[in-house]
Amino acid sequence: MSDADALLRRQAEWQRDRQAMSWPEKIRQAEQLRASVEVFRRLRSQRSPAEPDDAPPDTP
């Protein structure tokens, strides 16, 4: 099986699982995702503007 086939199979499985979820569970997941995105946005805004987005991580 190619990588594309595996990716499409995982996507289809995710969609089936998502469809089977109850609305309260979907809302809970959306709220968790929103909170996570906010954390990453705050971290990104705290970075130095001189540091490029694709800069490699600091290595000792």
N, CA, C and O atoms as CSV, one atom per row, in Angstrom:
chain,resi,resn,atom,element,x,y,z
A,1,MET,N,N,0.854,-1.174,0.000
A,1,MET,CA,C,0.000,0.000,0.000
A,1,MET,C,C,0.904,1.243,0.000
A,1,MET,O,O,1.868,1.317,0.763
A,2,SER,N,N,0.585,2.206,-0.855
A,2,SER,CA,C,1.393,3.414,-0.932
A,2,SER,C,C,1.078,4.339,0.244
A,2,SER,O,O,0.101,4.153,0.970
A,3,ASP,N,N,1.935,5.332,0.401
A,3,ASP,CA,C,1.707,6.314,1.466
A,3,ASP,C,C,0.394,7.058,1.255
A,3,ASP,O,O,-0.324,7.349,2.211
A,4,ALA,N,N,0.085,7.362,-0.002
A,4,ALA,CA,C,-1.161,8.075,-0.295
A,4,ALA,C,C,-2.368,7.224,0.084
A,4,ALA,O,O,-3.333,7.733,0.653
A,5,ASP,N,N,-2.318,5.934,-0.230
A,5,ASP,CA,C,-3.430,5.043,0.130
A,5,ASP,C,C,-3.614,4.977,1.644
A,5,ASP,O,O,-4.738,5.009,2.144
A,6,ALA,N,N,-2.504,4.884,2.362
A,6,ALA,CA,C,-2.574,4.820,3.816
A,6,ALA,C,C,-3.143,6.118,4.378
A,6,ALA,O,O,-3.950,6.100,5.308
A,7,LEU,N,N,-2.720,7.240,3.811
A,7,LEU,CA,C,-3.227,8.532,4.266
A,7,LEU,C,C,-4.731,8.650,4.016
A,7,LEU,O,O,-5.476,9.094,4.889
A,8,LEU,N,N,-5.168,8.255,2.837
A,8,LEU,CA,C,-6.597,8.316,2.522
A,8,LEU,C,C,-7.406,7.380,3.412
A,8,LEU,O,O,-8.518,7.721,3.817
A,9,ARG,N,N,-6.868,6.217,3.718
A,9,ARG,CA,C,-7.554,5.266,4.588
A,9,ARG,C,C,-7.701,5.840,6.010
A,9,ARG,O,O,-8.759,5.718,6.627
A,10,ARG,N,N,-6.630,6.464,6.518
A,10,ARG,CA,C,-6.687,7.084,7.847
A,10,ARG,C,C,-7.683,8.235,7.870
A,10,ARG,O,O,-8.419,8.410,8.841
A,11,GLN,N,N,-7.704,9.028,6.782
A,11,GLN,CA,C,-8.642,10.144,6.711
A,11,GLN,C,C,-10.082,9.644,6.716
A,11,GLN,O,O,-10.930,10.203,7.412
A,12,ALA,N,N,-10.363,8.605,5.954
A,12,ALA,CA,C,-11.720,8.049,5.908
A,12,ALA,C,C,-12.124,7.507,7.280
A,12,ALA,O,O,-13.265,7.684,7.707
A,13,GLU,N,N,-11.199,6.854,7.960
A,13,GLU,CA,C,-11.487,6.330,9.297
A,13,GLU,C,C,-11.760,7.469,10.269
A,13,GLU,O,O,-12.676,7.383,11.086
A,14,TRP,N,N,-10.968,8.539,10.186
A,14,TRP,CA,C,-11.173,9.696,11.054
A,14,TRP,C,C,-12.550,10.294,10.799
A,14,TRP,O,O,-13.258,10.643,11.744
A,15,GLN,N,N,-12.934,10.415,9.534
A,15,GLN,CA,C,-14.238,10.979,9.214
A,15,GLN,C,C,-15.383,10.117,9.758
A,15,GLN,O,O,-16.373,10.643,10.265
A,16,ARG,N,N,-15.244,8.795,9.649
A,16,ARG,CA,C,-16.284,7.907,10.191
A,16,ARG,C,C,-16.381,8.049,11.708
A,16,ARG,O,O,-17.476,8.122,12.264
A,17,ASP,N,N,-15.224,8.088,12.371
A,17,ASP,CA,C,-15.221,8.239,13.827
A,17,ASP,C,C,-15.840,9.567,14.240
A,17,ASP,O,O,-16.613,9.633,15.196
A,18,ARG,N,N,-15.498,10.614,13.517
A,18,ARG,CA,C,-16.015,11.946,13.816
A,18,ARG,C,C,-17.527,11.993,13.619
A,18,ARG,O,O,-18.244,12.601,14.415
A,19,GLN,N,N,-18.001,11.360,12.573
A,19,GLN,CA,C,-19.436,11.344,12.292
A,19,GLN,C,C,-20.203,10.612,13.400
A,19,GLN,O,O,-21.329,10.984,13.727
A,20,ALA,N,N,-19.601,9.591,13.964
A,20,ALA,CA,C,-20.273,8.793,14.995
A,20,ALA,C,C,-20.283,9.474,16.361
A,20,ALA,O,O,-21.029,9.056,17.247
A,21,MET,N,N,-19.470,10.513,16.548
A,21,MET,CA,C,-19.409,11.191,17.846
A,21,MET,C,C,-20.689,11.947,18.143
A,21,MET,O,O,-21.398,12.386,17.237
A,22,SER,N,N,-20.969,12.089,19.421
A,22,SER,CA,C,-22.116,12.894,19.836
A,22,SER,C,C,-21.752,14.384,19.713
A,22,SER,O,O,-20.574,14.743,19.699
A,23,TRP,N,N,-22.763,15.230,19.626
A,23,TRP,CA,C,-22.492,16.656,19.526
A,23,TRP,C,C,-21.747,17.201,20.740
A,23,TRP,O,O,-20.837,18.010,20.561
A,24,PRO,N,N,-22.081,16.806,21.950
A,24,PRO,CA,C,-21.302,17.311,23.091
A,24,PRO,C,C,-19.810,16.961,22.992
A,24,PRO,O,O,-18.955,17.765,23.366
A,25,GLU,N,N,-19.506,15.767,22.491
A,25,GLU,CA,C,-18.103,15.372,22.335
A,25,GLU,C,C,-17.421,16.206,21.250
A,25,GLU,O,O,-16.268,16.608,21.408
A,26,LYS,N,N,-18.124,16.463,20.161
A,26,LYS,CA,C,-17.566,17.295,19.087
A,26,LYS,C,C,-17.277,18.708,19.596
A,26,LYS,O,O,-16.240,19.291,19.283
A,27,ILE,N,N,-18.203,19.246,20.381
A,27,ILE,CA,C,-18.022,20.593,20.934
A,27,ILE,C,C,-16.854,20.614,21.907
A,27,ILE,O,O,-16.060,21.555,21.902
A,28,ARG,N,N,-16.738,19.580,22.747
A,28,ARG,CA,C,-15.621,19.505,23.691
A,28,ARG,C,C,-14.286,19.494,22.949
A,28,ARG,O,O,-13.351,20.192,23.340
A,29,GLN,N,N,-14.197,18.710,21.889
A,29,GLN,CA,C,-12.963,18.653,21.099
A,29,GLN,C,C,-12.658,19.998,20.448
A,29,GLN,O,O,-11.505,20.428,20.420
A,30,ALA,N,N,-13.686,20.661,19.925
A,30,ALA,CA,C,-13.479,21.963,19.290
A,30,ALA,C,C,-12.984,22.990,20.307
A,30,ALA,O,O,-12.125,23.814,19.993
A,31,GLU,N,N,-13.523,22.941,21.518
A,31,GLU,CA,C,-13.072,23.865,22.563
A,31,GLU,C,C,-11.631,23.591,22.965
A,31,GLU,O,O,-10.870,24.529,23.200
A,32,GLN,N,N,-11.245,22.325,23.049
A,32,GLN,CA,C,-9.864,21.978,23.370
A,32,GLN,C,C,-8.921,22.443,22.269
A,32,GLN,O,O,-7.842,22.964,22.549
A,33,LEU,N,N,-9.325,22.257,21.028
A,33,LEU,CA,C,-8.506,22.687,19.902
A,33,LEU,C,C,-8.344,24.198,19.910
A,33,LEU,O,O,-7.244,24.705,19.688
A,34,ARG,N,N,-9.416,24.913,20.162
A,34,ARG,CA,C,-9.347,26.380,20.210
A,34,ARG,C,C,-8.387,26.840,21.303
A,34,ARG,O,O,-7.608,27.768,21.084
A,35,ALA,N,N,-8.428,26.213,22.466
A,35,ALA,CA,C,-7.527,26.580,23.557
A,35,ALA,C,C,-6.074,26.310,23.172
A,35,ALA,O,O,-5.189,27.107,23.484
A,36,SER,N,N,-5.828,25.195,22.499
A,36,SER,CA,C,-4.466,24.865,22.073
A,36,SER,C,C,-3.948,25.869,21.050
A,36,SER,O,O,-2.792,26.287,21.117
A,37,VAL,N,N,-4.785,26.249,20.121
A,37,VAL,CA,C,-4.390,27.226,19.100
A,37,VAL,C,C,-4.036,28.556,19.762
A,37,VAL,O,O,-3.061,29.199,19.372
A,38,GLU,N,N,-4.804,28.967,20.740
A,38,GLU,CA,C,-4.523,30.223,21.437
A,38,GLU,C,C,-3.157,30.181,22.120
A,38,GLU,O,O,-2.423,31.170,22.102
A,39,VAL,N,N,-2.816,29.054,22.716
A,39,VAL,CA,C,-1.507,28.919,23.369
A,39,VAL,C,C,-0.396,29.085,22.336
A,39,VAL,O,O,0.564,29.819,22.569
A,40,PHE,N,N,-0.523,28.409,21.200
A,40,PHE,CA,C,0.504,28.507,20.174
A,40,PHE,C,C,0.588,29.921,19.598
A,40,PHE,O,O,1.682,30.399,19.295
A,41,ARG,N,N,-0.532,30.583,19.447
A,41,ARG,CA,C,-0.509,31.964,18.945
A,41,ARG,C,C,0.203,32.893,19.920
A,41,ARG,O,O,0.972,33.764,19.513
A,42,ARG,N,N,-0.060,32.699,21.212
A,42,ARG,CA,C,0.633,33.524,22.210
A,42,ARG,C,C,2.125,33.271,22.176
A,42,ARG,O,O,2.917,34.210,22.243
A,43,LEU,N,N,2.519,32.000,22.070
A,43,LEU,CA,C,3.938,31.680,22.010
A,43,LEU,C,C,4.582,32.287,20.773
A,43,LEU,O,O,5.695,32.808,20.843
A,44,ARG,N,N,3.897,32.223,19.655
A,44,ARG,CA,C,4.444,32.767,18.419
A,44,ARG,C,C,4.587,34.280,18.501
A,44,ARG,O,O,5.551,34.837,17.976
A,45,SER,N,N,3.640,34.953,19.153
A,45,SER,CA,C,3.717,36.409,19.258
A,45,SER,C,C,4.827,36.843,20.209
A,45,SER,O,O,5.275,37.988,20.145
A,46,GLN,N,N,5.276,35.959,21.084
A,46,GLN,CA,C,6.347,36.279,22.017
A,46,GLN,C,C,7.728,36.089,21.405
A,46,GLN,O,O,8.726,36.517,21.985
A,47,ARG,N,N,7.796,35.449,20.237
A,47,ARG,CA,C,9.085,35.237,19.586
A,47,ARG,C,C,9.662,36.553,19.111
A,47,ARG,O,O,8.932,37.514,18.865
A,48,SER,N,N,10.960,36.588,18.985
A,48,SER,CA,C,11.648,37.770,18.483
A,48,SER,C,C,11.283,37.981,17.016
A,48,SER,O,O,11.316,37.025,16.241
A,49,PRO,N,N,10.937,39.205,16.611
A,49,PRO,CA,C,10.592,39.451,15.211
A,49,PRO,C,C,11.771,39.215,14.265
A,49,PRO,O,O,11.565,38.961,13.078
A,50,ALA,N,N,12.990,39.295,14.769
A,50,ALA,CA,C,14.175,39.086,13.928
A,50,ALA,C,C,14.398,37.617,13.626
A,50,ALA,O,O,15.149,37.279,12.711
A,51,GLU,N,N,13.758,36.744,14.382
A,51,GLU,CA,C,13.926,35.304,14.190
A,51,GLU,C,C,12.992,34.821,13.098
A,51,GLU,O,O,11.777,34.960,13.234
A,52,PRO,N,N,13.522,34.254,12.011
A,52,PRO,CA,C,12.638,33.789,10.938
A,52,PRO,C,C,11.788,32.600,11.372
A,52,PRO,O,O,12.165,31.846,12.269
A,53,ASP,N,N,10.642,32.446,10.726
A,53,ASP,CA,C,9.727,31.350,11.069
A,53,ASP,C,C,10.337,29.988,10.836
A,53,ASP,O,O,9.994,29.031,11.530
A,54,ASP,N,N,11.238,29.879,9.868
A,54,ASP,CA,C,11.796,28.564,9.554
A,54,ASP,C,C,13.198,28.378,10.128
A,54,ASP,O,O,13.967,27.552,9.639
A,55,ALA,N,N,13.526,29.137,11.152
A,55,ALA,CA,C,14.841,29.007,11.780
A,55,ALA,C,C,14.976,27.650,12.448
A,55,ALA,O,O,14.035,27.188,13.093
A,56,PRO,N,N,16.136,26.996,12.307
A,56,PRO,CA,C,16.326,25.708,12.975
A,56,PRO,C,C,16.388,25.900,14.488
A,56,PRO,O,O,16.748,26.981,14.955
A,57,PRO,N,N,16.046,24.878,15.254
A,57,PRO,CA,C,16.095,24.987,16.709
A,57,PRO,C,C,17.535,25.178,17.178
A,57,PRO,O,O,18.487,24.758,16.520
A,58,ASP,N,N,17.662,25.819,18.325
A,58,ASP,CA,C,18.996,26.016,18.900
A,58,ASP,C,C,19.614,24.680,19.255
A,58,ASP,O,O,18.960,23.821,19.847
A,59,THR,N,N,20.866,24.505,18.896
A,59,THR,CA,C,21.577,23.274,19.236
A,59,THR,C,C,22.843,23.635,19.982
A,59,THR,O,O,23.506,24.610,19.630
A,60,PRO,N,N,23.195,22.871,21.003
A,60,PRO,CA,C,24.398,23.171,21.780
A,60,PRO,C,C,25.672,22.861,21.034
A,60,PRO,O,O,26.763,23.064,21.566
